[in-house]
Structures are given as C-alpha cells and as structure tokens.
Amino acid sequence: MNHGPLQRESPDRLYTVTGGRGDADADALDSVTLIVSECEPVPGMQSEHAAILRMCVFPTAVVEVSAELGLPVSVVRILLLDLLDTGRVAARHPASSAQRAEGHDPETLKQVLLALQRL
Amino acid sequence: MPSNASEQRAAPVLRAPLATTADNALKIVVVGGFGVGKTTLVGSVSEMRPLSTEEVMTQAGEGVDDVSAVRDKRTTTAAFDFGRITIDERRVLYLFGAPGQKRFWFLWNQLFTGSLGAVVLVDTDRVRDSWYAIDRLEHHRTPFVVAVNRFGPGPGPGLAEVRRALDVSDRVPLVDCDARSRESSRDVLVTLVQHVSGPVRGSAAVPASTSVPTSASTPEDTQ
C-alpha cells in the first residue's frame, strides 16, 4: 500500500534531523500542545527549525506541525523541545493535562457542546 | 500496513490559522477498525480537510503489552488523521481518527491522555474489530460512546443486538450514525460530550475550590 512521504523518508534523514536522539518524552509535549513562535528564523538555522518558526506564527498543534513537515510526531517533538529549550517557541499546554484528576471543567464541556450544536 | 490515512496526503492543505488567543486544545478520539469510516466522520465535522500524519515506534519500549505483534519489525508505523473544530477564541477541539488494532497501542496513550473521550466506530459486519478498543477504553476509564456506522446495504443488526455482541454496559451510549453526514456525525459527538458531562453535572453541588471526591466523580462507564 502506498504510504506517502513518511514511509519513504530515509532513516538517515530522520537521524540527521534529530541529531540522532531517541524518542522524546511524550509527556513533555502533548499531541495537541499549541506551539507559538517567539522569534523569526535566522540564516543558518536548521531548515526544520526555520519551517516550524514560520508555521507557528499562529498557534499550531504538535500534530499539525508533524503533518505539515511530513515528519513523525516523535521526531517533531524532539525538534520542538530544541526550540523550547532555547526559548524560540512557547508551548501552550492543554488545560486538561493539569487537571486530569478532576476531568474537564464544566464550562469547557458546555462551550464544546454549544460549538458542536452550532455545526 | 493497513491505513486509511495515506490518501489524504495527496494534495497540500491550506490550513486556516488558529486565533492568536488559542491556548487550550481539547481532544476527542474516534477509534475503530480499518475502513469503518473514521476519516469520513472526522471530515464531516472538521473545519478543515483532515490532515494525516504518522507516529513511529522505533523500539520495543516500556509498556509493550504484545511484543509478538512487533517482534519481526524494528519500526511500527501508525498513520492517523485529524481534523479541528474551533470552539471559541481560546479553545479548539481536535478530532483524531485512530486505528483500533492492537498493534497500534503505542499511539493510543498519547492520543487518549487528557482527551474528552472517545467514539468507538463500529461496522456491524466486523463487530469483533471493536473488542480490543472497548477493552482498553474501559481499562483506562476513558469515557466513550459507541456509534454504529450504517453505510452498508440492508438494515443490519439492531442496536440491542450490537450491544450484546460488544458486551458493553447499558450506561455506555450506543447510537446509529451515518459518518458521511455532518449532522449525524455531529450528533455522535454531542452524545459523547453529554455523556462526559453527566458525572460533572452530578458534582455541581461541590464548591468550585474543592476537588471532586472520587466517590462522586466515578465515571459511569467504569465497571
């Protein structure tokens, strides 16, 4: 079955993109954590980093970055942690990750319901 | 590898940006077997054409519950789709279509963690495809509803029969749907959010500053 760009991606390139590091901790960045650029790309920057900074001028979820770069989520997570560590992007974590014990707050559920009913 | 996600990659997608104020992303996961209509359902309600991406598992890490499923591979790849519904200026809901087969377990944790809940999409010709997903959702106490996608010819088995075949509690909502229909797909999501809201509403008497006692917040689908 044809699988699109990711399946054709060379493992060597994935190794290069991440500097050979292994899987980032999935807990550090949720798949829907919103990423926002804190600066502009500069010459000489790794091309994936530059692409992320251009893409995340507006808040962009980790999975959206992954889809648009054509790189697996785990690889994108490593790239994003680089940028986070150096303050070049900010991460807006889902509120649910901080309040899992209590579940989602009633106001959020109400607003979701209203938005769905508007569809 | 079975995947219904790859065809979505054919053309570049113009993704409208979120508002600069967006800061709280929510998740709902639609899980089901191959070809059951997950992508169709997500696409029916999404404000953008569903995007596809992939997650790879490059090693047999901790938490592997079925090493035999991956032993002959160094890498397992799971493709998944997602769409998006803007809720308000701060909240945005992401909808994931995730493969329900056991070998994609590694994708599940990251999608289900913190999610509002899940929709198990069922094809009545292949009810057994849903057993593993339902088992894991119950185990993780993730609230879920079951939606029977009626796209085949003929009426198919009734909901009561499907419920028996799936062996899910009466407290788990079970609905018919047509994943091609925006209204029908929306109604499935509404059913889920109402289901999730139930226990929260039940604890409304608890002061906002107090965490909800476990006894009052036990999800109704916990068995």
Chai-1 contact restraints between the chains, C-beta under 6 A:
chainA,res_idxA,chainB,res_idxB,connection_type,confidence,min_distance_angstrom,max_distance_angstrom,comment,restraint_id
A,N2,B,S6,contact,1.0,0.0,6.0,A-B,restraint_1
A,H3,B,S6,contact,1.0,0.0,6.0,A-B,restraint_2
A,G4,B,S6,contact,1.0,0.0,6.0,A-B,restraint_3
A,G4,B,R9,contact,1.0,0.0,6.0,A-B,restraint_4
A,L6,B,E54,contact,1.0,0.0,6.0,A-B,restraint_5
A,A26,B,Q110,contact,1.0,0.0,6.0,A-B,restraint_6
A,S31,B,Q110,contact,1.0,0.0,6.0,A-B,restraint_7
A,V32,B,A25,contact,1.0,0.0,6.0,A-B,restraint_8
A,V32,B,K27,contact,1.0,0.0,6.0,A-B,restraint_9
A,V32,B,Y94,contact,1.0,0.0,6.0,A-B,restraint_10
A,L34,B,A22,contact,1.0,0.0,6.0,A-B,restraint_11
A,L34,B,A25,contact,1.0,0.0,6.0,A-B,restraint_12
A,F58,B,P17,contact,1.0,0.0,6.0,A-B,restraint_13
A,F58,B,L18,contact,1.0,0.0,6.0,A-B,restraint_14
A,P59,B,L18,contact,1.0,0.0,6.0,A-B,restraint_15
A,P59,B,A22,contact,1.0,0.0,6.0,A-B,restraint_16
A,A61,B,A25,contact,1.0,0.0,6.0,A-B,restraint_17
A,V63,B,T53,contact,1.0,0.0,6.0,A-B,restraint_18
A,V63,B,F82,contact,1.0,0.0,6.0,A-B,restraint_19
A,S66,B,T53,contact,1.0,0.0,6.0,A-B,restraint_20
A,A67,B,L51,contact,1.0,0.0,6.0,A-B,restraint_21
A,A67,B,T53,contact,1.0,0.0,6.0,A-B,restraint_22
A,P72,B,E54,contact,1.0,0.0,6.0,A-B,restraint_23
A,P72,B,E55,contact,1.0,0.0,6.0,A-B,restraint_24
A,P72,B,V56,contact,1.0,0.0,6.0,A-B,restraint_25
A,V73,B,E55,contact,1.0,0.0,6.0,A-B,restraint_26
A,R92,B,D23,contact,1.0,0.0,6.0,A-B,restraint_27
A,P94,B,A25,contact,1.0,0.0,6.0,A-B,restraint_28
A,P94,B,G114,contact,1.0,0.0,6.0,A-B,restraint_29
A,A95,B,N24,contact,1.0,0.0,6.0,A-B,restraint_30
A,S96,B,G114,contact,1.0,0.0,6.0,A-B,restraint_31
A,S97,B,G114,contact,1.0,0.0,6.0,A-B,restraint_32
A,E102,B,S211,contact,1.0,0.0,6.0,A-B,restraint_33
A,E102,B,V212,contact,1.0,0.0,6.0,A-B,restraint_34
A,P106,B,V200,contact,1.0,0.0,6.0,A-B,restraint_35
A,L109,B,S197,contact,1.0,0.0,6.0,A-B,restraint_36
A,Q111,B,I87,contact,1.0,0.0,6.0,A-B,restraint_37
A,Q111,B,D88,contact,1.0,0.0,6.0,A-B,restraint_38
A,V112,B,I87,contact,1.0,0.0,6.0,A-B,restraint_39
A,V112,B,V193,contact,1.0,0.0,6.0,A-B,restraint_40
A,L113,B,V193,contact,1.0,0.0,6.0,A-B,restraint_41
A,A115,B,I87,contact,1.0,0.0,6.0,A-B,restraint_42
A,L116,B,R186,contact,1.0,0.0,6.0,A-B,restraint_43
A,L116,B,L189,contact,1.0,0.0,6.0,A-B,restraint_44
A,L116,B,V190,contact,1.0,0.0,6.0,A-B,restraint_45
A,L119,B,V45,contact,1.0,0.0,6.0,A-B,restraint_46
A,L119,B,R186,contact,1.0,0.0,6.0,A-B,restraint_47
